Amino acid sequence: MNVFVWVLQVLLALHTIVGALWKFKNSAGETMPTLKAIPQGAWLTLSVFEILCALALVLPAVYKPSGFLAPLAALAIAAEMLLFTGLHFASGSREFGPVIYWLVVAALCGFVACVRLAL
């Protein structure tokens, strides 16, 4: 189980890094029109935040005392996905494709956080 969770953490970290780099090149409105309520400055701040979260997901592999960071980072990413879901619905959109994606990522992050907190 531990190996599975590590693989999942690395995949989530890679996913989060790619998302952060995407945010540097595209505005919120370009990425998803329903997220255009997010100001560009906040969008770029989310990029930096995501990079830090991605590092926190994998840092415990090389520096054991930082193990408490992985569940915190996973919960932070899950919260961001839930924020995107809330903004999407607040915009009045009825599309569920992005919501399913965000909720799956949030669920995987929640799983990682629960397992890491239990260990």
C-alpha positions in Angstrom: 0.0 0.0 0.0 2.8 2.4 0.8 4.3 2.0 -2.7 0.9 2.6 -4.2 0.5 5.8 -2.2 4.0 7.0 -3.2 3.3 6.4 -6.9 0.0 8.3 -6.5 1.8 11.2 -4.7 4.4 11.4 -7.5 1.6 11.4 -10.1 -0.3 14.1 -8.2 2.9 16.2 -7.9 3.5 15.9 -11.7 -0.1 16.7 -12.4 0.1 19.8 -10.1 3.4 21.0 -11.7 1.9 20.8 -15.1 -1.1 22.7 -13.9 1.1 25.4 -12.4 3.1 25.8 -15.6 -0.2 26.0 -17.6 -1.3 28.8 -15.3 1.8 30.8 -16.1 1.0 30.7 -19.8 -2.8 31.0 -19.8 -5.3 33.2 -17.9 -8.1 31.7 -15.8 -10.6 32.7 -18.5 -8.6 31.1 -21.3 -8.3 27.9 -19.3 -11.9 27.6 -18.3 -14.4 30.5 -19.0 -16.2 29.7 -15.7 -13.0 30.5 -13.8 -12.6 34.1 -15.2 -13.7 35.5 -11.8 -10.2 34.7 -10.6 -8.0 37.8 -11.0 -4.7 37.3 -13.0 -2.6 38.0 -9.9 -4.4 35.4 -7.9 -4.2 33.0 -10.8 -0.4 33.4 -10.8 -0.2 33.1 -7.1 -2.0 29.8 -7.4 0.7 28.7 -9.7 3.4 29.3 -7.1 1.2 27.7 -4.5 0.8 24.6 -6.6 4.5 24.3 -7.2 5.1 24.4 -3.5 2.4 21.8 -2.9 3.9 19.5 -5.6 7.3 19.8 -3.8 5.7 19.1 -0.5 4.2 15.9 -1.9 7.5 14.4 -2.9 9.9 16.0 -0.4 9.3 13.3 2.3 10.8 10.7 0.0 14.2 12.4 0.5 13.8 14.2 3.8 11.8 12.1 6.3 11.2 14.9 8.9 9.1 16.7 6.3 6.5 13.8 6.2 3.8 16.0 7.7 3.9 18.2 4.6 2.5 15.6 2.2 -1.0 15.3 3.7 -1.2 19.1 4.1 -0.2 19.6 0.5 -2.7 17.0 -0.7 -5.5 18.7 1.3 -4.5 22.1 -0.1 -4.7 20.8 -3.6 -8.1 19.2 -2.9 -9.3 22.5 -1.5 -8.2 24.2 -4.7 -10.1 21.7 -6.8 -13.2 22.3 -4.6 -12.8 26.0 -5.1 -12.7 25.6 -8.8 -15.8 23.4 -8.6 -17.6 26.1 -6.6 -16.6 28.9 -9.0 -17.8 26.7 -11.9 -21.2 26.2 -10.4 -21.4 29.9 -9.2 -20.9 31.0 -12.8 -24.2 29.2 -13.7 -22.6 26.6 -15.9 -24.3 23.3 -16.2 -21.3 21.4 -17.7 -20.2 18.5 -15.5 -17.0 17.5 -17.4 -14.6 19.8 -15.5 -16.4 19.2 -12.3 -15.9 15.4 -12.6 -12.2 16.0 -13.3 -11.8 18.4 -10.3 -13.7 16.1 -7.9 -11.6 13.0 -9.0 -8.4 15.0 -8.3 -9.8 16.2 -5.0 -10.8 12.6 -4.0 -7.3 11.2 -4.9 -5.7 14.0 -2.8 -8.1 13.2 0.0 -7.1 9.6 -0.2 -3.4 10.4 0.0 -4.0 12.8 2.9 -6.0 10.2 4.9 -3.4 7.4 4.3 -0.5 9.7 5.2 -2.2 11.0 8.3 -2.9 7.4 9.4 0.7 6.4 8.9 
